[in-house]
Amino acid sequence: LSVTLPATQKYAKDSFGPGAFPMVAKGTAEDGLHFMNLCSVLKITLTGTAAVRSVTLTANDEDTFMSGPATVVTDYTSSTENFLTMSAEGSRSVVLETKGLEIAEDAPADVFIVIPSQTYEGGFTIEIDTYTDTLKTTVTSDVTFARSQIRAIKELTLDSEVPELIPDAIP
């Protein structure tokens, strides 16, 4: 079974974007369907002051892929850890479009990025585009995301000018 993980995800308040979190179901007439999540979720809490255009997550290892074509294991059992294998034709990055999400001192926001459950050797890099600046932070240790898991990193504080945005003109 093949699936494509989107290279671009859409921000959703307090959740991951629609269509970003694939599942697989297997069952029999006697047992019914059993649904399994195929991915993990990285939660990033943004604090400070900024208008966020996008958040890009990139695997530091050149052979680790976060979006694009993948193969789903269909003969899984209860002990199968990963049901999803990314293709080498994929991309090392995934972008979360937030389209002007405003962060204020009294209004932090959580963003959620769906990623394949796998080990990210050498970690990953997060880039936050705030229209006026780009905040970049890197996790350099190996990080393993288990299937159906939400993992949070330390909150990131943004400090940039919030531009006057015309809602219809937000890219």
C-alpha distance (Angstrom), angle and dihedral (degrees) to the residues before:
residue distance angle dihedral
L1 . . .
S2 3.81 . .
V3 3.79 130.1 .
T4 3.80 135.0 172.9
L5 3.80 119.7 -136.4
P6 3.80 108.5 -147.3
A7 3.81 118.2 -109.8
T8 3.81 88.3 -150.0
Q9 3.78 123.7 45.8
K10 3.81 127.5 -172.9
Y11 3.80 122.5 -125.8
A12 3.80 117.0 -111.3
K13 3.80 121.6 -175.4
D14 3.83 111.5 -105.2
S15 3.81 93.2 -7.3
F16 3.78 145.8 50.5
G17 3.79 120.6 -78.5
P18 3.79 123.8 -87.5
G19 3.79 115.3 -87.0
A20 3.81 93.8 14.8
F21 3.82 101.4 101.2
P22 3.81 113.5 64.4
M23 3.79 124.1 -161.4
V24 3.79 134.8 -171.8
A25 3.78 127.7 -147.6
K26 3.77 129.7 -157.0
G27 3.74 129.8 174.9
T28 3.74 152.8 125.2
A29 3.78 134.0 -116.9
E30 3.80 88.9 -103.5
D31 3.81 98.8 45.4
G32 3.80 100.7 31.5
L33 3.78 124.0 -141.8
H34 3.80 123.1 -38.1
F35 3.80 113.9 -158.7
M36 3.80 121.8 -151.2
N37 3.79 127.8 -170.0
L38 3.79 112.1 -129.1
C39 3.80 100.1 -159.7
S40 3.79 146.0 39.5
V41 3.78 131.8 -124.8
L42 3.81 130.0 -128.8
K43 3.82 112.6 -151.6
I44 3.79 117.5 -156.4
T45 3.80 120.5 -173.3
L46 3.80 112.0 -151.4
T47 3.80 119.1 -158.9
G48 3.79 135.0 170.3
T49 3.78 124.7 48.2
A50 3.80 125.8 -44.3
A51 3.77 147.6 105.9
V52 3.80 106.9 -118.6
R53 3.79 119.9 -146.5
S54 3.81 97.6 178.9
V55 3.79 147.2 -21.2
T56 3.81 118.0 -138.5
L57 3.79 122.0 -163.4
T58 3.83 116.9 -165.0
A59 3.80 128.4 -177.2
N60 3.81 110.5 -125.1
D61 3.81 92.6 -145.8
E62 3.82 112.8 80.3
D63 3.82 91.0 -141.1
T64 3.80 97.0 53.1
F65 3.79 116.4 93.2
M66 3.81 127.8 -161.5
S67 3.79 104.1 178.8
G68 3.76 139.8 23.6
P69 3.80 131.8 51.4
A70 3.79 120.4 2.8
T71 3.78 139.0 170.2
V72 3.80 122.4 -127.0
V73 3.80 119.2 -144.4
T74 3.80 106.0 -127.0
D75 3.80 98.8 -177.5
Y76 3.78 94.4 62.2
T77 3.78 125.2 149.5
S78 3.79 131.6 -161.8
S79 3.83 88.7 -87.5
T80 3.82 95.9 53.1
E81 3.81 107.4 115.2
N82 3.81 102.6 -170.5
F83 3.76 122.5 31.9
L84 3.79 94.1 177.5
T85 3.80 130.3 69.2
M86 3.79 118.0 -172.9
S87 3.80 119.8 -135.6
A88 3.81 121.8 -122.9
E89 3.81 85.1 -125.3
G90 3.80 89.3 70.4
S91 3.78 132.2 93.5
R92 3.81 129.1 -97.9
S93 3.82 90.0 -138.2
V94 3.77 142.5 62.2
V95 3.81 124.5 -167.4
L96 3.80 125.1 -149.6
E97 3.81 109.4 -155.8
T98 3.79 109.4 -148.1
K99 3.83 97.6 169.9
G100 3.78 100.2 -149.1
L101 3.80 101.3 -28.3
E102 3.80 102.7 -179.3
I103 3.78 118.0 -137.0
A104 3.81 118.1 -166.9
E105 3.80 133.7 178.1
D106 3.80 89.3 -104.1
A107 3.81 95.2 36.4
P108 3.81 114.1 53.5
A109 3.79 118.1 173.9
D110 3.77 136.1 -146.8
V111 3.79 118.6 -140.5
F112 3.79 122.8 -165.2
I113 3.81 124.9 -153.2
V114 3.81 120.5 -168.9
I115 3.80 112.9 -138.4
P116 3.80 136.1 170.7
S117 3.78 114.5 -88.8
Q118 3.78 103.6 -112.6
T119 3.79 142.2 105.3
Y120 3.78 114.1 -74.5
E121 3.79 101.4 -150.1
G122 3.78 109.4 -151.0
G123 3.81 89.9 12.0
F124 3.77 126.6 -110.7
T125 3.80 142.6 -80.8
I126 3.80 125.6 -121.9
E127 3.82 120.4 -155.8
I128 3.78 119.7 -172.6
D129 3.81 116.3 -164.1
T130 3.81 110.1 -154.3
Y131 3.83 97.8 177.5
T132 3.83 89.5 -110.1
D133 3.82 101.3 41.3
T134 3.78 142.7 14.6
L135 3.79 118.3 -132.5
K136 3.78 112.3 -157.2
T137 3.79 126.0 -170.9
T138 3.78 129.6 170.0
V139 3.79 133.3 -154.1
T140 3.82 105.8 -155.7
S141 3.81 102.4 -177.9
D142 3.80 123.5 86.6
V143 3.80 110.8 -89.1
T144 3.80 124.8 -165.6
F145 3.78 120.2 -157.7
A146 3.79 115.4 -163.3
R147 3.76 122.0 -146.5
S148 3.82 114.6 -87.8
Q149 3.81 92.5 13.5
I150 3.81 131.2 131.3
R151 3.80 112.1 -152.2
A152 3.78 123.7 -174.2
I153 3.77 128.4 -154.1
K154 3.78 127.4 -153.0
E155 3.80 110.8 -70.0
L156 3.78 116.8 -93.0
T157 3.80 119.6 -136.4
L158 3.78 117.1 -145.6
D159 3.78 124.1 -161.3
S160 3.76 114.0 -179.4
E161 3.74 138.9 121.4
V162 3.78 114.9 -83.8
P163 3.81 105.8 -132.7
E164 3.79 122.8 -142.9
L165 3.80 101.0 -101.9
I166 3.75 125.0 -164.5
P167 3.83 102.8 -142.8
D168 3.82 95.3 -136.1
A169 3.81 91.5 49.2
I170 3.80 97.7 55.0
P171 3.82 107.2 120.9
